[in-house]
Amino acid sequence: MALTVQEVKNLSCPDGKSQIKRSDGNNLFLLVKSGGSKLWRLRFRYAGKYQEMALGKYPSISLSEARKLAEEARASLIHGINPMDERRERKRAKTISKNKLFETIALKWWEQQKDSWSEDHAARVKRWLLVDCKYISNLHIEEIDAGHITELMLAIEESGTPKKAPNILAVINRVFGYALAHRLTRNNPAQGLPLGDILKPLPKVKHRAAIVKPNELAQLIKDIDTTESGNYCTVEALKLIPRVFLRPTEIRNLKWEYVDFEDALIRIPAEEMKRGREHLVPMSKQVVQQLKSIKAVTGYSELVFPNQRDSSKPISKNVLTNRLRDLGYPADVMSAHGFRSTASTILHEKGWEHDVIEVQLAHLTGTATSRAYNRSIYLAERKKLMQEWADYLNELVQRYTVGTSA
């Protein structure tokens, strides 16, 4: 006799029994266990042997859904197909299908690459893949064509962040390269995509604000060096940045293992640098003295400037900029990144060789071969430059704060 909806709902296993079966007819039955679970089963004969097929658990699978699944299984048997084999094949095809989604492949590529990047960059790339590439995330990689990627680039432009488009396109290109290598696709629609013909030209780059007049720089350095209010690491980080030419993110992520007091060098590994190349920073006597003082305070952490709340993490992203604002320097006057422009402008005016300055700023110079094999290019000149720059800042403060003219 067929089951009713109410019967299925009220059925329970009597005390003393581990399970009971209740038939709905046509070899479909409900297995009720002592623990309270109710499981749909279909008994059938295939190739001369009886088998039981699980159809799901009540109430996720209702009585009507169980009957429908049983009917589909019987239809397969009529055509000589084992419904259990058919279901396994569907699951396998679904798994294969899922494994070929762009997002799945992209995350596998990301997992393979992430250890070669800084923590910030790895997080940024993952965000591009999961958030910015949503338009193609759930598409099979073989289905994606140049039109899909073009629409994605236009969507990024429309969102107001066109500067991200070239970087995201480069990441997509690498994901497709990974897919090609693993025979997951035969095409790379991102390769050679003419982004310049798809998006509107970007506005001219606005250089970050930087102070370059000696008297204004003197006052800035004096304010930085003598105003002690604020978090210790933030105060010291802002004192250091004008004297080492590093980017704010490189200062924030500076580790004690990079600092060699014996050779008076900061050796920053490639993965921490914007250009992906190891960078050497000669330390002036003033920088050596400052870092030794800082180590007495933050030496407990692997980071030179650890976060107040979690010493395994660096100081927050905007603290250097915020401190400049607290000192009275608005965004259109000075930025944390602007110290690099300040140094470059003044050192060029003082007659220092262009390539020496560029190398110390970790800009690309020379041929790819010379860059790869000569990490210490111009090192002797750069040591002299960094000491002269530190002395110049000291002299500048002395000269302008006593009221004398330049």
C-alpha positions as CSV (number, residue, x, y, z in Angstrom):
1,M,0.0,0.0,0.0
2,A,1.4,3.4,-1.0
3,L,2.6,5.8,1.7
4,T,0.9,9.1,2.4
5,V,2.6,12.4,3.2
6,Q,1.3,12.3,6.7
7,E,2.5,8.7,7.3
8,V,6.0,9.6,6.1
9,K,6.1,12.6,8.4
10,N,4.9,10.5,11.5
11,L,6.9,7.3,11.0
12,S,9.4,6.5,13.7
13,C,11.4,3.4,14.6
14,P,9.9,1.5,17.6
15,D,12.0,1.1,20.7
16,G,14.2,-1.9,20.7
17,K,14.7,-1.9,16.9
18,S,17.6,-0.4,15.0
19,Q,15.5,0.3,11.8
20,I,12.3,-0.5,10.0
21,K,11.2,-0.4,6.4
22,R,8.0,0.9,5.0
23,S,7.1,0.3,1.3
24,D,5.5,2.7,-1.1
25,G,5.1,0.1,-3.7
26,N,7.1,-0.7,-6.9
27,N,10.2,-1.5,-4.8
28,L,10.4,2.0,-3.4
29,F,10.6,2.1,0.4
30,L,11.5,4.3,3.3
31,L,14.2,3.2,5.8
32,V,13.5,4.6,9.2
33,K,16.4,4.4,11.7
34,S,16.4,4.4,15.5
35,G,18.3,7.7,15.5
36,G,15.4,9.4,13.6
37,S,16.8,9.6,10.1
38,K,14.5,8.5,7.2
39,L,16.2,7.3,4.0
40,W,14.6,6.6,0.6
41,R,15.7,3.4,-1.1
42,L,14.9,1.7,-4.4
43,R,15.4,-2.0,-4.8
44,F,15.9,-3.2,-8.4
45,R,17.3,-6.1,-10.4
46,Y,20.1,-5.7,-12.9
47,A,22.1,-8.3,-14.7
48,G,20.5,-11.0,-12.6
49,K,21.4,-9.4,-9.3
50,Y,19.4,-7.3,-6.8
51,Q,20.8,-3.9,-5.8
52,E,19.6,-1.0,-3.6
53,M,19.9,2.6,-4.7
54,A,19.9,5.5,-2.2
55,L,17.6,8.3,-3.4
56,G,18.2,10.7,-0.6
57,K,17.1,11.7,2.9
58,Y,13.7,12.8,4.1
59,P,12.6,15.7,4.4
60,S,15.2,17.0,1.9
61,I,13.7,14.5,-0.6
62,S,9.9,14.5,-0.2
63,L,7.6,11.6,-1.0
64,S,6.7,13.0,-4.5
65,E,10.4,13.7,-5.3
66,A,11.4,10.1,-4.2
67,R,8.7,8.7,-6.5
68,K,10.0,10.8,-9.4
69,L,13.6,9.7,-8.8
70,A,12.4,6.1,-8.6
71,E,10.5,6.4,-11.9
72,E,13.6,7.9,-13.6
73,A,15.7,5.0,-12.4
74,R,13.1,2.4,-13.7
75,A,13.1,4.2,-17.1
76,S,16.9,3.7,-17.2
77,L,16.5,0.0,-16.5
78,I,14.0,-0.4,-19.3
79,H,16.8,0.9,-21.6
80,G,19.3,-1.6,-20.2
81,I,21.1,1.0,-18.1
82,N,22.1,0.5,-14.5
83,P,20.7,3.7,-12.8
84,M,23.5,3.6,-10.2
85,D,26.2,3.6,-12.9
86,E,24.3,6.4,-14.7
87,R,24.3,8.5,-11.5
88,R,28.0,7.9,-10.9
89,E,28.7,9.0,-14.4
90,R,26.6,12.2,-13.9
91,K,28.5,13.0,-10.7
92,R,31.9,12.4,-12.5
93,A,30.8,14.6,-15.4
94,K,29.7,17.3,-12.9
95,T,33.0,17.2,-11.1
96,I,34.9,17.4,-14.3
97,S,32.7,20.3,-15.4
98,K,33.3,22.1,-12.1
99,N,37.0,21.6,-12.4
100,K,37.0,23.4,-15.7
101,L,35.3,26.5,-14.4
102,F,37.5,29.6,-14.8
103,E,37.3,30.4,-11.0
104,T,38.4,26.8,-10.1
105,I,41.3,26.9,-12.4
106,A,42.2,30.4,-11.4
107,L,42.4,29.5,-7.7
108,K,44.6,26.5,-8.5
109,W,47.0,28.8,-10.3
110,W,46.8,31.3,-7.5
111,E,47.6,28.6,-4.9
112,Q,50.7,27.6,-7.0
113,Q,51.9,31.2,-7.3
114,K,51.1,32.9,-3.9
115,D,54.2,31.9,-2.1
116,S,56.3,33.9,-4.6
117,W,54.4,37.1,-3.8
118,S,54.1,39.4,-0.8
119,E,51.1,38.9,1.4
120,D,49.5,42.1,0.2
121,H,50.0,41.2,-3.5
122,A,48.7,37.7,-3.1
123,A,45.5,39.1,-1.4
124,R,45.2,41.6,-4.2
125,V,45.4,39.0,-7.0
126,K,42.9,36.8,-5.2
127,R,40.5,39.7,-4.9
128,W,40.8,40.4,-8.6
129,L,40.0,36.7,-9.4
130,L,37.1,36.3,-7.0
131,V,35.5,39.8,-7.2
132,D,36.6,41.6,-10.3
133,C,36.4,38.5,-12.6
134,K,32.9,37.5,-11.4
135,Y,31.6,38.0,-15.0
136,I,33.6,34.9,-16.2
137,S,34.0,33.1,-12.9
138,N,31.3,30.4,-13.5
139,L,32.0,30.0,-17.2
140,H,33.8,26.9,-18.5
141,I,37.3,28.0,-19.5
142,E,36.8,26.5,-23.0
143,E,33.6,28.7,-23.4
144,I,35.4,32.0,-22.7
145,D,36.3,34.0,-25.8
146,A,37.7,37.4,-26.5
147,G,34.2,38.9,-26.3
148,H,33.7,37.7,-22.7
149,I,37.1,39.3,-21.7
150,T,36.3,42.5,-23.6
151,E,33.0,42.8,-21.7
152,L,34.8,42.2,-18.4
153,M,37.4,44.9,-19.2
154,L,34.5,47.3,-20.1
155,A,32.8,46.5,-16.8
156,I,35.9,47.3,-14.9
157,E,36.2,50.6,-16.7
158,E,32.5,51.3,-16.0
159,S,33.0,50.6,-12.3
160,G,35.4,53.6,-12.2
161,T,38.7,51.6,-11.8
162,P,40.1,51.5,-15.4
163,K,43.7,51.4,-14.0
164,K,43.1,47.9,-12.8
165,A,42.2,46.6,-16.2
166,P,45.8,46.0,-17.6
167,N,46.8,44.2,-14.4
168,I,43.7,42.0,-14.3
169,L,44.1,41.2,-18.0
170,A,47.7,40.1,-17.4
171,V,46.5,37.8,-14.5
172,I,43.8,36.3,-16.8
173,N,46.4,35.7,-19.4
174,R,48.5,33.8,-16.9
175,V,45.6,31.7,-15.8
176,F,44.9,30.7,-19.4
177,G,48.6,29.9,-19.7
178,Y,48.3,27.6,-16.7
179,A,45.1,26.0,-18.3
180,L,46.9,25.4,-21.6
181,A,49.8,23.8,-19.9
182,H,47.5,21.4,-18.0
183,R,45.4,20.7,-21.2
184,L,42.3,22.2,-19.8
185,T,41.8,24.4,-22.8
186,R,43.2,24.9,-26.3
187,N,42.9,28.6,-26.5
188,N,44.0,31.8,-24.7
189,P,41.6,34.6,-25.7
190,A,43.4,37.0,-23.3
191,Q,46.6,36.8,-25.3
192,G,47.1,39.8,-27.6
193,L,43.8,41.4,-26.6
194,P,44.1,45.0,-27.8
195,L,43.2,46.7,-24.5
196,G,44.2,50.1,-25.9
197,D,41.6,49.8,-28.6
198,I,38.9,48.6,-26.1
199,L,39.1,51.1,-23.3
200,K,39.3,54.9,-23.3
201,P,42.7,56.4,-22.9
202,L,43.7,56.8,-19.2
203,P,44.1,60.3,-18.0
204,K,47.7,61.5,-17.6
205,V,49.3,60.3,-14.4
206,K,49.2,62.8,-11.6
207,H,52.4,62.7,-9.8
208,R,52.2,62.3,-6.0
209,A,52.7,65.5,-4.1
210,A,56.2,66.1,-3.0
211,I,58.1,69.0,-1.4
212,V,61.3,69.9,-3.3
213,K,62.2,73.4,-2.0
214,P,65.1,73.2,0.6
215,N,63.5,75.5,3.2
216,E,60.1,73.6,3.0
217,L,61.9,70.2,3.2
218,A,63.9,71.4,6.2
219,Q,60.7,72.3,8.0
220,L,59.1,68.9,7.1
221,I,62.1,66.9,8.3
222,K,62.2,68.9,11.5
223,D,58.5,68.3,12.1
224,I,58.9,64.6,11.5
225,D,62.0,64.3,13.7
226,T,60.9,66.3,16.6
227,T,57.2,65.7,16.9
228,E,57.0,62.6,19.1
229,S,53.2,62.4,19.6
230,G,51.6,59.3,18.1
231,N,52.3,55.5,17.9
232,Y,56.0,54.7,18.3
233,C,56.3,52.6,15.1
234,T,54.5,55.2,13.0
235,V,56.7,58.0,14.3
236,E,59.9,56.0,13.6
237,A,58.7,54.7,10.2
238,L,58.1,58.3,9.0
239,K,61.5,59.3,10.3
240,L,63.1,56.5,8.3
241,I,61.3,56.8,5.0
242,P,62.9,60.1,3.8
243,R,66.4,58.5,4.4
244,V,66.1,55.2,2.6
245,F,64.1,55.9,-0.6
246,L,61.8,52.9,-0.1
247,R,58.1,52.8,-0.9
248,P,55.6,53.0,2.0
249,T,54.6,49.3,1.5
250,E,58.3,48.3,1.6
251,I,58.8,50.3,4.8
252,R,55.7,48.7,6.4
253,N,56.8,45.2,5.5
254,L,60.5,45.7,6.5
255,K,61.8,42.7,8.5
256,W,64.8,42.5,10.8
257,E,66.2,39.6,8.8
258,Y,66.7,42.1,5.9
259,V,68.8,44.5,8.0
260,D,72.6,43.7,8.0
261,F,74.2,46.0,10.6
262,E,77.6,44.6,9.9
263,D,77.6,45.5,6.2
264,A,75.3,48.5,6.7
265,L,72.9,47.2,4.1
266,I,69.2,46.5,3.9
267,R,68.7,43.5,1.6
268,I,65.0,43.3,0.5
269,P,64.1,40.0,-1.3
270,A,62.5,40.1,-4.7
271,E,59.1,39.0,-3.5
272,E,58.8,42.2,-1.4
273,M,59.7,44.6,-4.2
274,K,57.3,46.1,-6.7
275,R,59.6,45.1,-9.7
276,G,60.2,41.6,-8.4
277,R,63.9,42.0,-8.0
278,E,66.2,41.9,-4.9
279,H,67.0,45.4,-3.8
280,L,70.0,46.6,-1.7
281,V,69.7,49.8,0.4
282,P,73.0,51.1,1.8
283,M,72.5,52.5,5.3
284,S,73.9,55.8,6.3
285,K,75.4,56.2,9.8
286,Q,72.2,58.0,10.8
287,V,70.0,55.1,9.6
288,V,72.1,52.5,11.3
289,Q,71.8,54.4,14.6
290,Q,68.1,54.8,14.2
291,L,67.5,51.1,13.4
292,K,69.6,49.9,16.3
293,S,67.4,52.1,18.6
294,I,64.2,50.7,17.1
295,K,65.4,47.1,17.4
296,A,65.8,47.7,21.2
297,V,62.0,48.3,21.2
298,T,60.6,46.1,18.4
299,G,63.2,43.3,18.3
300,Y,60.6,40.9,19.7
301,S,58.9,40.9,16.3
302,E,60.2,39.7,12.9
303,L,58.9,43.1,11.6
304,V,60.7,46.3,12.1
305,F,57.4,48.1,12.5
306,P,54.9,45.7,13.9
307,N,51.2,46.4,14.3
308,Q,50.2,47.4,17.8
309,R,47.5,44.8,18.1
310,D,49.2,41.9,16.3
311,S,53.0,41.9,16.1
312,S,52.9,39.3,13.3
313,K,51.4,42.0,11.0
314,P,52.8,45.3,9.9
315,I,51.6,48.7,10.8
316,S,48.4,49.7,8.9
317,K,48.4,50.8,5.3
318,N,47.6,54.5,5.7
319,V,49.3,55.3,9.0
320,L,52.3,57.2,7.3
321,T,49.9,59.3,5.2
322,N,47.7,60.0,8.3
323,R,50.7,61.1,10.3
324,L,51.7,63.6,7.6
325,R,48.2,65.0,7.8
326,D,48.5,65.2,11.6
327,L,51.7,67.2,11.2
328,G,49.9,69.7,9.0
329,Y,50.8,68.5,5.5
330,P,47.7,68.0,3.3
331,A,47.5,65.6,0.3
332,D,48.3,68.3,-2.2
333,V,51.5,69.2,-0.4
334,M,53.2,66.0,0.6
335,S,52.5,62.2,0.4
336,A,54.3,59.3,2.0
337,H,55.4,58.1,-1.5
338,G,56.5,61.7,-2.3
339,F,59.8,61.3,-0.4
340,R,61.1,59.4,-3.4
341,S,60.3,62.2,-5.8
342,T,61.8,64.7,-3.3
343,A,65.1,62.8,-3.2
344,S,65.2,62.2,-7.0
345,T,64.6,65.9,-7.8
346,I,67.1,67.3,-5.4
347,L,69.8,64.7,-6.1
348,H,69.5,65.4,-9.8
349,E,69.9,69.1,-9.1
350,K,73.0,68.4,-7.1
351,G,74.6,66.6,-10.1
352,W,74.3,63.0,-9.1
353,E,74.3,60.5,-12.1
354,H,70.8,59.6,-13.2
355,D,71.4,55.8,-13.3
356,V,72.8,55.8,-9.8
357,I,69.7,57.6,-8.5
358,E,67.3,55.3,-10.5
359,V,68.9,52.1,-9.2
360,Q,68.7,53.3,-5.6
361,L,65.0,54.1,-6.3
362,A,64.7,50.4,-7.5
363,H,63.7,51.6,-11.0
364,L,64.6,49.5,-14.0
365,T,67.9,50.5,-15.7
366,G,70.2,48.8,-18.1
367,T,69.5,45.6,-20.0
368,A,67.5,42.7,-18.6
369,T,70.8,40.7,-18.4
370,S,72.7,43.3,-16.5
371,R,69.8,43.7,-14.0
372,A,69.6,39.9,-13.5
373,Y,73.3,39.4,-12.8
374,N,74.3,42.6,-11.1
375,R,72.1,43.2,-8.1
376,S,74.8,45.4,-6.6
377,I,75.2,47.7,-9.6
378,Y,76.6,51.1,-8.6
379,L,76.8,49.9,-5.0
380,A,79.9,52.0,-4.1
381,E,78.4,55.1,-5.6
382,R,75.0,54.4,-3.9
383,K,76.7,54.0,-0.5
384,K,78.3,57.5,-1.0
385,L,74.9,58.9,-2.2
386,M,72.9,57.6,0.8
387,Q,75.4,59.0,3.3
388,E,75.6,62.3,1.5
389,W,71.8,62.5,1.4
390,A,71.4,61.8,5.2
391,D,74.1,64.4,5.9
392,Y,72.3,66.9,3.6
393,L,69.0,66.4,5.5
394,N,70.8,67.1,8.8
395,E,72.5,70.2,7.4
396,L,69.3,71.4,5.9
397,V,67.5,71.4,9.2
398,Q,70.4,73.1,10.9
399,R,70.6,75.8,8.2
400,Y,67.0,76.7,8.0
401,T,65.9,76.4,11.6
402,V,68.4,78.9,12.8
403,G,67.1,81.5,10.4
404,T,70.0,81.7,8.0
405,S,69.6,81.9,4.3
406,A,70.6,79.1,1.8
